[in-house]
Amino acid sequence: RGRLKIAVAAMAARCRLAARFHHVHGTNVRLDASRTRATRVESFANGLCFSQEPLAPGQIFLVEIEEKELGWCGHLRVGLTAHDPQSLEVVPEYSLPDLVNMGDTWVFAITRSHNRVTVDGEEARVRSPAWEPFLLIERVRIPRDTLVGRSRPGRYSHILDDLYKANVLPATARRSRIGVLYALQPDGTADMHIVINGEDMGPSARHLPTTRPLYAVVDVFASTKSVRVIPVEYGFPSLQTLCRLVIQKHIVHRLAIDGLDLPPPLKSFCQHE
């Protein structure tokens, strides 16, 4: 148990350090002072960003979509690269195909609804209930609550939120949360996984080499205008989070929370925080 606590603490410290963008980025990207928010200021391309540090096995790099821009086709792209951003003479205009064509790079284009990866001969995975406190990806266990993006309930929530009862957004919507990680395999390689609002989309790339450090790639492309890095704490859920999970498990949808005899801050936390 002592070793487990030390490992969790080390992962938490590493995640806090890596939860920001690298100072090397595309020419149309502007970072805020903390380097946790990336905004594409013009056009639809040259929006490539990287994690500040290479990721450890099982460490997720998670971003939330903050702003969208009408008039462009395409959405956020995420992945991993073995290229140290500092070593790039010029940051490529696109992650797909430019950065991928440089080799040792794996990028997945996020779409509104067709993100799940299926492999011939494999059985479809059963989606775990949204109220389970942890997301399990092979031997990796991540607190689910931080991974889930939530819209603010309103008059048109039923139109914007395809998974209304589960309080989960469509993949490309504002406030949607998308992450990338890699899981080690017995043969010494790794599989890349994309996580969208707390759900594992499956291994979108297999047999990644682990002999070189792997950085997260976030391409703020086309209709995605601004994203923010979300720190993920690897530990046990708080009592407040566990209360929310129990409440959400027993209600029809989020608006029913208004009728519960709960303190207003807890209602707000259960609905959309």
N, C-alpha and C positions, 0 to 999 in steps of 0.2 A: 504493500500500500504506500509506503514511503517513497519508493522509486516512482510509482505512478504519479504521486503528487508533484515530485520534482520534475517529471517529464511534462506534466500539464502546465506547471508554472513556467518552464522553459519555452514551451510552445506559445503560451500567452504573451510572454515578453517579446518573442520573435515576431508575433503577429502585430503587436502594437508598433514595433519598429518598422515593419514592412508595409503597414497600412497607409501608404501614400505613394504618389507617382514619382517616377524618376525625373530628374531635371532635364534629361534628353527626351525630346518629343517632337511631333510633327509641327511644321511651320504655321499651321492654322490653329494650334492649340494654345490656350492661355491657362496657366495654373494659378490658383489662389496662393496666398502667402504660406499656407500650411501644406501645400501640394497635395491636398486631399480632394480638390474639385478641379475637373478639367472641362473646359468649354471650347468648342470649335467656333471661332469668331467670324469665319466667312467661308464661302463655298461649301462643298460637301465632302471634300477629301483632305488629305494631309492632317488627319486627326489621330495619328498613332500615338499611344501612350504605353508606358511600361511600368512594372512595379519597381519601387526603389531598390529592393533587394531580391535576390533569387528566392524562390519558394522552397520550403522544406517539404518532404513527402507528407501528404495529407493536409497541408496548409492551404486554406482557401483564400483567394484574392477576390473580394466581393465588392461590387459597385452597385449603386442605385441610380436609376435614370432620373435626372432632375428636370431636364428641359427637352422638349421635342421641337422640331422645326418642320413646318408643312412645306410641301412642294418638292420633296426628294423621295426617290425610291430606294429602299434598303434601310437596314437598322444596324444596331450595335454588333460588333464582331469581337470575339474574345478567344484567347488561346494561350499558348506557351511558346517560348523561343529559347534556344540555347545561345543566341547571340547576346553578348553583353551590350546593352544600349550605349555604353561609353565608347565601345569599339566601332560603332557605325560612323562611317565618314559622312553619310547623308541618310537621314531617316526617310525610308520609302514613303511614297505617296499613299499607297494602300497596303493593308495587311494581306488582302486577297486581290490579285495574285502576287504582288511585288515582294513582300517580306517572305511569303511562303516559298517563292521561287529561289530565294537565297539559300534554302535548305535548312534543316534542323529547326523548323518552325511548323506549328500545327495550329490552325485557326478555324473557328466554327462561327458561321454566320447565324445570328439569332433572327428568327422570324416570328410572326405573330402567334402561330399555332403549331407549326410543324418542326419541333425541335428534338423530339425523342429519337434516339438512335436505336435501330433494331438491326440485328445480325441474323442472317439466314441460319436456321437450325436452332436458334435460341428461343426459349419460351419468353413471352412478354412478361415483364416484371409487374407485380401488383403494387400499385401506389400505396404507400403507408399512410395511415390516417394523419390529418394535419395536426391533431392534438398530441401526437407522440413527441416527447421533448427532444429527441435526438434523431438526426439523420445519419443512417449507417451506409457507408460506401466501402464495401469490403471490410478492412480492419480499421477504417477511419470512422470516428464518431464525433459529430459536430452538433452543438446546440442548435436546434432547428429555428427557434424563435427569431433570432437575428437575421436568418436567411430569408425570411418571408417579407415581401413587400405588400403594403396595404393601402388601398385607396381610402379617401375620406368619404364616408357615406353622404349621399346627397340625392337630389331629385332624380338624377339619371344614372345612379350607381348600377342599377340592374342592366343598363345598356353597356356600360364601360367595363363591368366586371363579369366575365364569363363564368367564373367560379365563385359566385356571390356568397353562397352559404359557407364556403371554406375561407372566406375573407382573403382570397388570393387573386392577384391581378393577372391579366394577359401578359405574356413575356415582354412585349415591346411598349407597354404603357408607362406613363410617368409613375414614379415610385416603385416600379418593379425592380427586384434585386437579382443580379446575375453574378455568379462566381465561377472560378475555374480552379481546379486542383489536379494533382496527379497522385495515383495510388501505385505503390510498388507491387510487382508481380514476382512469383517464385523464380522465374528465369532471370531476374536481375533487371528487367526492363520496367516500364511504367505505362499505365493507361491514363489518358487525360479524361477527366469528367467535367461536364458543365452542369451547374446547379442553378435552377431557375425557381425563385420563390420557394425555396425549401425542398424542391423535388429534384432528384438526380435524373438527368436525361440519358444516362448510360455512358459507356466509354466511347467518346467521339473520335478518339485516336488511340491506337494501340502500339505497343512495342517501342515506346519512346526510350532513347538511350538516357541513362542516368549518370554517365561518366562526366557530364558537364552540368554546371548550374543551369536551372530553368527559370526564366523570368516570365511573369504574367504579361500578356499582350491585351490591351484594350483599345479598339479602334472606334473612336467617336465619329461614326460614319453616317452620312446622309441625314435621315430624319431624327437621329439621336444627336442632340446638340450639346448636352452637358451631363456629366456623371459625377458622382461623389463616392469616394472610398468609404466603406463601412467596416470598422474594426470588428473582428469576431473573437470573442473570448472563449477559449477552450476550457470549460469547467462545468460546474453543475448549474442548472437553471436557478434563478432567484425565486423566492416564494411568490413574488408578484407575478412572475412569468408563469409559474405553475398554476396560480389562481386563474389567470387568463385562459390557459389551455383547458382547464376544467369547465369554465363558464362557456367557452366557445363550443365545447363538445355537446352541451345540453341546450343550445338555443337553435332556433330555426335560421335566423340570419342576424347580422350585426345590429340592425335597427331595433330588434327586440331587447337589446341591452338597455335602451332608454327606459323601459318599464320595470327594470329590476331595482330592488332596494339596495343600492350600492353607493358608496361615496363617488361624487362626480369625477375626481381624478382617476379612480379605478375604471369607471365607465369609459372615459376617454382612452385610457391605456388599452382596454379590451377592444375598442372599436377600431382604432387606427394608428396608435403610436408605434 
